[in-house]
Amino acid sequence: MANERSDHSRYVLRTAWLWALLFLAQAVPAADPPKVEVFAPGVISLPERIEFCLAMSPDEQEIFFTVRKAAGQWEIHHSRRLQGAWQASTVAPFFGTFSDSEPSLSPDGRRLYFSSNRPRQAGAPPADFDIWLVERHDDRWPDPRPLPEPVNGAGDQWRASQSLDGTLFYSSRGLWRCAFDGTAVTPPVRLFDPQAPGALVGGHAFVAPDQSYLLTAWMNGPGGRGGWDIYVSFRDPQGNWGPSINLGDEVNTAAGEDFPLVSPSGRDLYFFRYQKNEAGESGDIYRIDASFLDTLRKKAQ
């Protein structure tokens, strides 16, 4: 009889715990998915123009980005944040004559990379798109200069992104990597996705300052939602890049997503979303909490 009472007590206790857990599960709401929002609407992201490819200073108080003037013609704008609010942008002082696009700041904020069709020799006509560099001195930006060959070789070169150790990633019919010390470059190496031998990695990359991950944009890539999608590849302790992972429905849609950037603080992911339909075309810079990248990293391990 004593054993029966003991078994009954354990059963009652176990049942009470189950009901308590069920109550807690219903009482605590599930975490909402991260919210995507237009970046600085009405100030930076304007309905009457297309903006893309954000670059942000280390203190997150200064930005550069591209504005489309016409098909194939772009200019780079600049804005500062004053008392917590972004100011209306203006064309950066060293831009405006030629078609300039896709700015990117080095992790220390001293180098601004961009793509331009300005000729490498003064007086020559506009050329194909090369990667150029302008280095900040105090609060001044002297005249830009082109990166040396073989980075600026045949064809167009697009969006450069640099890590803390000087490794430079850039796009030119695929994604390339080289070392750049401000003067000379090492021979560029083309990147391939380890999950699809022979398949080129997407372009318009953003590399984490410590090279722990790489964000890229693919046209019709694996698991794509349509058009351009954004992917992430994580680097293991041995320095090997893992397969490209689609960022999923948190970011990618049937529209086109491109030009990813994680803020220097690591809190926010910025990207470009482009849509074209019977109503016309639109394109703005969007923002989302970047913490979901940690979830993707754990799944990839």
N, C-alpha and C positions, 0 to 999 in steps of 0.2 A: 504493500500500500504506500509506503514512504517513497519508493522508487517512482510509483505512478504520479504522486503529487509533485515530485521533483521534475519529472518529464513534462508534466502539465505546466509548471512554472516556467521552465525553459521555453516551452512553446508560446506561452503568453508573452514573455519578454521578447522573443524573436519576432513575433507578430507585431508587437508595439513598435519595434525598431523599423520594421518594413514600412509600416504606415507613416512613421515619422519621416523616413527618407522620401517616401512618395509625396508627402505634403511639402517637403522642402523643394523637391524637384519642380512641383507645380508653382510654389510661391516665388522662386527665384527665376526671373525671366531669362530666356536665352540671350546671349550677347548679340547685339545687332551687328550685321555685317558693316565693314567700313563704308563710309559715305563718300561718294565722288561728288565734287563740287567744282564749279567754274572758279578759276583763280582771279581774284580782284575784279569781279564783273563791273562794267561801267567805267573802269579806270585803266586797267591793263588789257583785259579781254573785252573788246568792243564788238557789238553786233554788226557794225558796218565794215569790219575788216577781218583779216585772217592773221593770227599771231601764232608762232610756234617756236620751239627750241629755246627753252629758258636756261640761262646761266645765272648762278647766284653766288654772291660774295661769301666768304667764310663766316662773317657776322650776320648774314642773312638780312642785311639792310640795303643791299644794292643788287639790281638785276640788269641783265642784258637779254634781249630776245629779238626774234626776227619778225618783221611785218612785211606781208606781201604787198607790193605796189601794183603789180600786174603779172600776168603769166610769165614766169621765168625771171622776174625782176623783184628783188628784195632789198630791204635796208634793215640795219640793226638799230634798235631803240634802247634807251637807257632810262632807268627810274630809280629813285631812292625812297626808302620808307622813313617818314618823319612822324614822330609821335604816334607810332604804331600804324600809320596809314600810308599806303603806296600813293605816290604822286603821279600825275599825268606824265606819260613818257615823252621824250624828245629823241630825235635822231642823235646818236652818239657823235661827238665832234669829229672823230677821225673816219666817219663813214658818210655816204651820201652821193658820191660821184659815180661809183660803179655799183654793181649788184653784189651785195654782201649778205651773208647768211650764216646760220647755224653757229652762234657763239658758244664758247665753252671756257670756263675759268679753271686754271690750275688750282689744286687744293689750297695753296697759300694765297690765292687771289691776285698774284702778281702778274700772271700771264693770261692774256685773253687770246684764244685761238678762234679762227673763223674761216669760212670758205668764201672766196671772192674770185670774180672774173677780171679783176684789175690786172694789167700787164705787169710782168716782172721787171721790164725795162721801161723807164719813163718815156712817154711819147708814143709808145706802141699802141695798137688798137686793143680792145678787150680780148682776153684770151679764154681758154677753158677755165674751169674752176679749180683753184689750188688752195692749199691751206696756208694761211697767213698768221702772223703772230705780232702782237703788240704788248710791250712790257711796261707795267706801271712804275713810275718814279715819283715818289711822294703821292700827290694826287693828280699827276699829269700822265698822259698816255702819248708818248712820242709817235713818230711815223711808223706804221706797220712794216714788216718785212716778211717775205715768203720763207717757208721752211725749205731747207736744201733738198736736192735730190739725194736718194731716190724716192723720198716721200712724194714730192711733186714731180711725178713722171708723166707718162702719157695718160690721156683721159682726165676725168674729173676726180677730185678728192674732196671728201665731205667730212662732216663733223668729227673733230678730234676730241679725245678725252684723255687726261693724263692722271696717273696715280702719284702717290707721294715719292716713290723711288725714281720717278722720271719716265716710267714706261708709258708710251703713247699708243693709243688705239685710234684708228681712223678708217673711213670707208672709201673703197675704190673698187667697184665690182667685187665685193666681198669685204671682209673685215681683216685689217692688218695690224700688226703689233711691232713696235721698235722701241729702242731707247733713245731719248733725246735729252741732252744736257744743256740746251739753250743755244748750242752752236752746231754740233755734229749729230748725226743720227747713225744708228747701226742698221745693217741691212734688214728691211722689213720682212716679217714672217706672216704668211697667211694663216688664218685660223679656220679649222674645220670642226664640225660637231661630232663628238665621239660616238653618238648614238646612230649617226647616219654617215658611214664612211664615204668620203668624197663630197659630202654636202657642205656648202659654204655656210658659215655662221651669218646671221643677219647683220645689218649695219646700223648706223646712227647710234653707236654704242655709248653707254655711260659706264665707266669702271669705278668701283668703290676705291677710295683713297688707298686702302690697304690691299687692294686686289682680291678681296675675299669673295666678291661676286661681280658679275658683268651683266648689265641689262642691254638688250639689243631689240631691234625691230625687224620683223620678218614679213615679207609679202607672201601670203598663203603658206605659212609655215605649219609644222606639225601641230595638229589639234587646233587649228586656227578658227576664229569666229567669223572671218571674212575680211578681205583686204589686208591691211597691215595690222599686226598684233605685236604686243610687247612680251618678251621672254626674259628669263633669268637663268644664268649658269653660275653654279657655285664652284669655288676652287678648293680642293682638298689639301691637307697638310703637306702633301708631297708636291704641290704646285700644279696638279692636273685639273683641267676644267671638266666639270661634269656636263651631262647633256642639257640642252636648252629646254626649259620648262615654261609652258604658256602660263602667264599670270592669271588666267581664268576670268570668270565673270566679274570679279571685283574691278577689273580694268578694261578688259577687251570686250568689244561688242561687234555687231555687224558693220558698224562704221569703221574708220581707220584710226588706229592708235599708233603713235610714233614719238620719237625724241624723248625718251625717259630721262629723268634726273631725280636723284635723291638729295634732299637738302643737306647741307653740311652737318646739321645736328642729327641727321638720320631719322627725323620724325616724319617727314613728308615725302611722298613720291609725286612728282609733277610729270605731266605728259601732254601730248597734243592729240586732240580728237578732231577728225575731219569727216564731214558728211556732205554728200551731194545727192539731191533728189529733184523732183519736179519743182520744188519751191526755190531751188538755187543751191548754193554751196555755202558752208560755214565751217569755221575752224577756230578753236580756242584752246587755251592752256587750261588744264584741269589739275586738281589736287586731290590726294587721298592719303589717309594715314598709312605710313609705310610699314607698320608693325606686322602686317600679314606676310611680309617677306621672311620673317623668322619662322613662321609656320611652314612655308615652302621649304626653307632650309632643313628643318627637322625631318620633313617627309623625304627629302632627297638623301639624307644620311643613311 
